[in-house]
Amino acid sequence: MSTQVVTSTQTLPELAVISKRDQYTLWQILGIWALAAGPMALLAWVAAPALIPYSPLHPGLTYWLLMIAGMAWQFVVSLVLLYRELGTLRWSAIRQRTWLQTPREPKTDRPNPRLFWWLLPALFFSGVVGIGLARDLDAPVAWLFPALQPAPFMDNSQLASPEFKGQWGLLGILLVSHLFNYFLGEELLFRGVLLPKMQGVCGKYDWVANAVLFGLYHLHKPWGIPTNIVGSLALTWPARRFRSNWMAVVVHAVEGLPGLVLVPAVILGLAG
């Protein structure tokens, strides 16, 4: 697969032809999804229970580090795929291929920073789903699979422990986790690598298909898959509509803001 350089003189019909020419097949899409979902599930359900009894670290911290490793793996997969397509890892080429650019006018493909205002309804939708509707959306999973419950070490609240007082390394782990969760890992692979290449199979509903894939990727915490699918629409729609994955990065990253308050509180001994 190769990606042609798109110049500013090309029209939208020309861009559409180029876009469809190098689209992923269904099997390529599912294969990339499996490369992300499979390792995360294995780390959560196999590696974590096997390692925690022998790890000197807090069980929750061991699990967290394994999840970071899984997201770092997604970064490696993304770089390999991008290099195979582009023949280079130059930022200028990666930025264009992964839509890490200023939002574009849908009709003219011209950059327009004012389109970032669309982040407000996207954030509102994400908040309503994550805070107001999550319980109802996830209820069918709990009803169908009553035995499917998170293991104790998967409960992040356990990290609010007095043993982490003064442990500023925990803040570094949080920042690395956020980096791979909201930019270099999940977002780069699902919105940067996959989303621009799904139209050939999924047509105009590629943004919906991407949200479904992203939700189903969460096999490491399957009880929240319905909420993840619906909530991810707030990431995929603006990214696809305005060909700018910065919009998905911002909406996704907002969910990590509480951690930037809670983790320092734990370190300072103000929580727990």
Secondary structure, DSSP 8 states (H G I E B T S, - for coil): -------TT--HHHHHHHHHHT---HHHHHHHHHHHHHHHHHIIIIIHHHHGGG-SS-HHHHHHHHHHHHHHHHHHHHHHHHHHHHS---HHHHHHHTT-SS-B-TTT--B-GGGGGGHHHHHHHHHIIIIIIHHHHHHHHHHH-TT----GGG-GGGG--GGGTT-THHHHHHHHHHHIIIIITHHIIIIIIIGGG-HHHHGGGHHHHHHHHHHHH-TTSGGGHHHHHHHHHHHHHHHHHTT-HHHHHHHHHHTTHHHHHHHHHHHTT---
